[in-house]
């Protein structure tokens, strides 16, 4: 409920850009600019030539590229921010949908075209449409007579059409829920849309955050991968040291026959060569890890300064807080998931991408660090209330994490990995004595905010009252540079 109220407040802030305190708001033009940015060799269509949002496509009525739901038919284009901004404005104006909502969905669904699938569920393209939904609402947005979800124009115009069909002109919250049936998704879109609406409405702040998020994610993944590689190389080095020692002892035996001595000398030479090669790898990886740690610290510093707004925190995978606790893995419910049970004994396996940030879940003392074949890279914390928490399978543990040190709630302590007995990247979170963290009220409060349940729908109450409505109905076509779209708040 707190998050829903916060989202409503953020949407109100989004809509009030450039106004005082009246009940009716305007989305004003960004500023006098030159001619709209050219998005493609063909011109964007006028609204009069676009299909209606009232009626879906008839079966077989749209022309699709070959293998459209498998991979793009032509190389995917990269668009600048100016090009994307112009596209969101045109599509939003054509269907009466706030451009900031289209921009937010574009970011959340495909990371501005950097991650277009197909997803595990089969969604594809710039706005991540499922095939069935595309067949009903897919739109030719660039005038080439083909409806292609891998085309930015087609995808964004289709998203605007779909949101309009879901009553997005009068109840944008409900329309976003129709796009993805999860309240956390609605809240994330609205918060990010409000962030696009700030700073004069040009969205530069979002792209600044986007670049910070890219740098942070790249640094986290680099450290995670290098750390696991170094761990494996060090284990191999230890094995080769033992093998070289054994070969040296065998070669030094005084009673060897000449033929056996030749074999022992050969084995000793081979063991020495393998050890030298592995030692070189270990030294190289240590240098790479040190450089990666420096880059990660710089990226964290840049992200920390910008992570206080809710939407910014989501973009930067900053820790989520509730009831005095911090969820121990960053990234949000789009990438982080939890099963209600554990395969072996009471514990929580928190699935997340390799390199996702791991946080101290509360103010705690580090009891010890763990490095073994079962837990992998891990640690044990004791909170002020006397609970002992075990973290396992990290790819990297921050250097400050040592027995006796204090970790503050939300402080970064490592990165998600798959070390030890692990079948994939995740944080194993356990309690001593064993019980299910998932059954604790604070943990459950993060459902739909910091993670999604793996084995059941993650739902929160859906806001009933519309957030804003178009007043009056949008004309057939609006030039997004010269005209305005008016909105009014409804329902409080």
N, C-alpha and C positions, 0 to 999 in steps of 0.2 A: 504494500500500500504506500509506504514512504517513497518507493521508487516511482510509482505511478503518479503521485502528486508532484514529485520533482520533475518528471517528464512533462506534465501539464504546464508547470511553471516555465520550463525551458521553451516549450512551444510558444507560450505567450510572449516570452522574450524575443523569440525568433520573429514573430509577427509584428512586434512593436518597433522594429528597427526604423529609425528615422522619424518617430512620432513622439508625442508627449504622453498624455495620460487619457486620451479619449478611448471610447469603447470600440471604435472602428479603426482598423489598421490598414496600411498599404505596404505592399512590396514595391519599393521605389526602384527606378533604374539605377544600375551600379554607378554610372557617371557618364557624361558625354564621351562617346568613343567614336572611333572611325568605323568603317564598314565592318559588318559582322565577319568573324573569322571563317574562312572557307574550310569546310570539313571534308569535302570530297570533290572529285571532278564534276559531279552532278550537284545541282542545287537541292537544298532541303525542300520538301513538298509544302505547299500551302495546306492549311487545315482543311480547306474545302475538298482536297483530294485524298485526305486521310480517311480510313474506315472509322465508322462510328464506335463509340465506347458502349453503346446501348445493345449492340447485337454482335455476338461472336462470329468468327469466320465460318462459312459453310464448309463442310468436308470437301477437301480437294480444291478449295478456292485460292490457295496461295501457292506460289512457286517457291520451292525449297532447293538449296544447293544439294549436290549429292553427298550422302553420308553425313548429313547435317548434324545429327546427334551423336556423332562419333569423334569428329575432328573438324577443324575449320577447312573449308575448301580452298581458300587463298590465304597467304600469309597475313597474320593478324597485325593490324596497324597500331602504332603507338600514337596517342594523342597528347598534346600539351594541355596544361591547365586551361589556357584561353580557349582552346578548341572544345574541351569538355564543358566548360562553363557555358559557352554559346549553345552547345547541344542541349544541355539541361534546360536552359532558358526557353529555347524554341519548343521542345517537347512538352515542358510544363505548361507553357502558354497555350499550346494547341489543344490540350485536354483539361485545362483548368486545375493542374496539380502543382503545388509549390515546387519550384526547381530544387530547393534545398533538400526536399525529401528524396527526389530522384538522385541527387548527388550523394546523399547518405547511403541509399540502397546500393548505388554503384560502388561505393567504397567497401561496404560490408560484404556484399555478395562476391565481388571479383577483385577487390583491392585495386580499383581503377584499371581493370583489364590485365592485371599481372597474374591472376589465378582464375582461369576461366573453365577449368574442368576438362572433361566431365567429372562431376563430383561423384562420391560414392553412391548417392541416390540417383544419379543420372542427369543432374541439372547441368546446363551448358551456357557458355557465352558471357557477355558483358554484364548481364543482369540475372544470370543463373535461372533460366527458365527450364521447367520440366518439359519433356517432349509433348505430352498431352496438352499442357497449358499453352505452349507455343502454337500448336496447331489451331487452337481456338482464338488466340489473341495476338499471334505474331503479326507484325506490321512492316511494310516496306517504308522505312523512314528516310531513305536517301534517294528514292525515285528511280532505282535501277530495275524495278519490277520483281525483285527477289526479296523474300522475307528470311533474313539470315540472322540467327541469334548471336553469331560471332562478329557481326557488323555493329559497331557502336551506335550508329544512327538507328538501325532497325531495332536493336535491343532497348535503347532508352525510350524511343517512341512507343514501343510495345509495353514497356513498364508503365508509362504514363497512361496509356489506354487501359491497361488492366486495372490500375488503381482507380481510374475514373469509373470503370465498370463496377468496381466494388464500392461505389458511393464515396470515393475519395474527395469529391468536390464538397461534400457536406460533413463527412466524418472520416478524416484522414487516418485517425487511429485505427478504426475498424478496417479500413482498406489495407493498411499495412499488415494488420493481423491476417487478412485474407492472403497476403503475399507470402507470409510465413507464420504458421499457426503457433506462435509462442509470444507470451507477453514480454519476455526479456528482449525479444527481437524488436517489438514495437517500441519499447523504451529506448533501446540502443539507437534505432533509426531517428526517433524524435530528438534525443539528446544530441546526436551528431548533426541533425538538420539545424538545430538551434545554434550549434557551433558554426555551421556554414553561414547562418544568418547574422552572426556577430561581425564586428570589425568592418562595418560598412557594407556587409553582404557580399563581399567578393570572394570569400572562402579562402583567402590566402593563408589564414591561420591554420586551416585544416591541412593544406598542402605542406606547410611548415612542420606540423605535427606528423604528417605522413612521412616526410623525409627523416624526421627523428626516429619514428617507429621502424623504418626500414634499416636505418643504421644500427638501432638497438637489436633488432631481430638478427641481422647479419652477424653482429658481434657475438651475440649469445650462441648462435648456431656454430660459429667458427670455434669458439672456446669449447663448446660441448663436444664437437667432433674431434678436435685436437686433443682434448683431455682424455677421451676414451681411447684414441689411438695411442697416446702416450702410456696409458695404463696397460694396454695390451703389449706394447713394445717393452715396457719394463718387466712384465711377467715373462715374456719371451727371453729377455736378457738374463733374468734369474735362472731360467731353465738351462740356458746355454752356458752360464757360468758353472753350474753343477755338472753339465756334460763335459765341459772343457777340463774341469778338475778331475773328473773320473778318467778322461782320456789321458791326462798327464800322469796320473797314478799308474795306469795300465802300461804306459810307455816306459815308465821308470822301473818297472819290475826287473830284478837282476837275472832271473832265470828264464827269460823269454828266448825262444828259438829265433834265429835270424828272420825267418819268414813271418813269425808272429810280431817281431819288433817292427818290421816294415809296415805291417798292417796297423799296428798301434800308432806309429809315427804318422801314418796317413790320416788316421782318425783324429789324432791330436791336431794336425794341421787344418783339417776340415772344420773341427770344432772352433779353433781359433779364428778362422776366416769368418764363420757364421757369427761368432760373438762380436768380432770387430765391426761387421756390417750392422748388426743390431744395435750395438753401442752408438754407432754413428747416427742411426735413426733416432735413438733415444735423445741424444744431444740436440739433433735438429728439431725434434718435436718440443723439447723443453724451451728452445729459443722461440719457436712459433707460438707456444702457449704463453710465454711471457709477453710477446707482442700482442697476442690476442687479449690477454688480461688488461693491458694498457688501453687498447681500443674499447674494450667493454666498459672499463671505468669511465672513459670519456663519454661514451654513449649513454651510460646511466646518469651521469651528471647532467647532460643536456636534457634527457628525458625527465629527470626529477623536477627540474625547474618548471616544466610545462605540464605536469601531470595532475594539477589540483582540480581543474574543471572535470565534472563527471565524464563527459564525452572524451576529453583528452586522456583521462585515465584509462578509458576503454581502448583507445587507439594504441596506447603505450603499454598495455597489459599490466597496469599498475595494480597493486593489491586491493581487493574488495574487503570492506570492513563491516561488521555487524556484531552487536552485543558484546563488544570488547574483544572480539576475535578478528583475525585476518584469515581469509581463505589461503591455504598454503601454496597454491599454484595460480599463476596469472595467465590471462588469455581470454577468460569469459566463456559463456556456455556454447559459443559457436565452435570452440576448439577443445574445451575441457569437459570431460564426462566422468561419471562415477557409477559403479554398480552398487546395488543395495547390499549385496553379500560378497563374501570373499571365498575363493575356491578351497582354502585350507583351514583357516581359523579366523576369528573376528578381526577385521582390518579393513581399510579402504584402499583400493587401487584407483588412483586418480590418473586417468589417461590424458595425455597432453602431448603436443609435438616435441620432438627432440630440441632441447635448448630452451624450452619455456622456463620462465623464472620461478624459483621456489623461494618461499618466504617463511620466516618464523611466524607461527600462527598466534602467538601471544608473547608478551614479555617473558623471557625464560633464561635459564642458565644452561649452557652446554655441558652435559655430563661427560660425554666422550664422543669421539669420532669412530667410525666403523669403516673398515676396508677388508672385506672378506669375500669368499666365493658365493655366499648366500645372499647377503644384503648388498654387496657391491660397495659403492661409495655411499656412505650414509653418516648419520649422527643421531644422538639422543639428546632431547631437551627435557628440562623439568620446569613447568610453569609455576607461577606464584601460588596457585591453588593446590600444588602438590602432585599434579598429573605428570606422568612420564611418557613422552611422545617419541616414537622411532620413525625416522625418515630413511628410506632405502632406495637404491637403484639410481642415484644421481649420476649424471655424467661429469659433474664438476661441483666441488665444494669450495666456497669462498675461503680465502686464506685466513681470515680472522677467526673462523670457526675452529676453536680449540677448546679442550676440556677446561672448564672454569671461566670461560668468557661469557659475557651477557649478550644475548640477542634481543633486540627490541621488536615488538610486534610490527610486522610489515617489512622488516629489514631483510634484504636479499641474503640468502645463505647458500644458494647453489643454483644448479640448472637441471632440468629433467633429463634423464638418460635411460639407459637400459643395461646397466652394469649388474653383475651378480646373476642370480637365477631369475632372469626376466625374459619375457617373451615379446617385449616391445616397450617403447618409451612410456614411462609412467612413474608417478611417485607412489611408493608404498608407504602409507601412513598407518602406523600401529600405535596401540596403547599398551602399557604394562601396569597391571595385569590386563590381558587381552579383553577387549570389548569393541563393539562396532562404533567408530566415530560417527558413522552415518545416522545413528539413532539419537545423537545429541541435538538439542534444539538449535544451537548456534550453527551447526553444520547444515541442518535442514533449511535454515533461513537463507543460505546462499544458493539454494536451488533456483535456477532460472536467472540468477544474477552473476554468479561466478562459475557455475557448472551446470550441465544438464544430466539428468538421470539416464543411464544407459538402458535400463530395462523397463521403463515406464514413462509416459508423457510427463514433461515438466511444465505445469500450468500454474498460472496465477490468475487472480480475478481480472476480467477484461473490463476496461472502462466503458461505462454505458453511454454517457453523454458525449455528444460530438465536441471536439476541441475548437474547430473553426469551420466556417462555411464561406463560400464565395457569394459576394453580394455586389451587384446583381449577377445572374448567370453570365459566364464568360462568353464574349462574342466569338464568332466562328474562327477568327484568327487575330492574334494580338502580336504586334511587334514587341518583343521583350525589351528592346532598347528604349523605345519612345513612349510606351504606354505603361500602365500600372494595372495590377490585379488587386482588388479590394477584398479584405477578409474581415469577418467579425467574430468575436469570441462568443461561444454559446455554452450554456450550462454551468459556467463557473469552474 
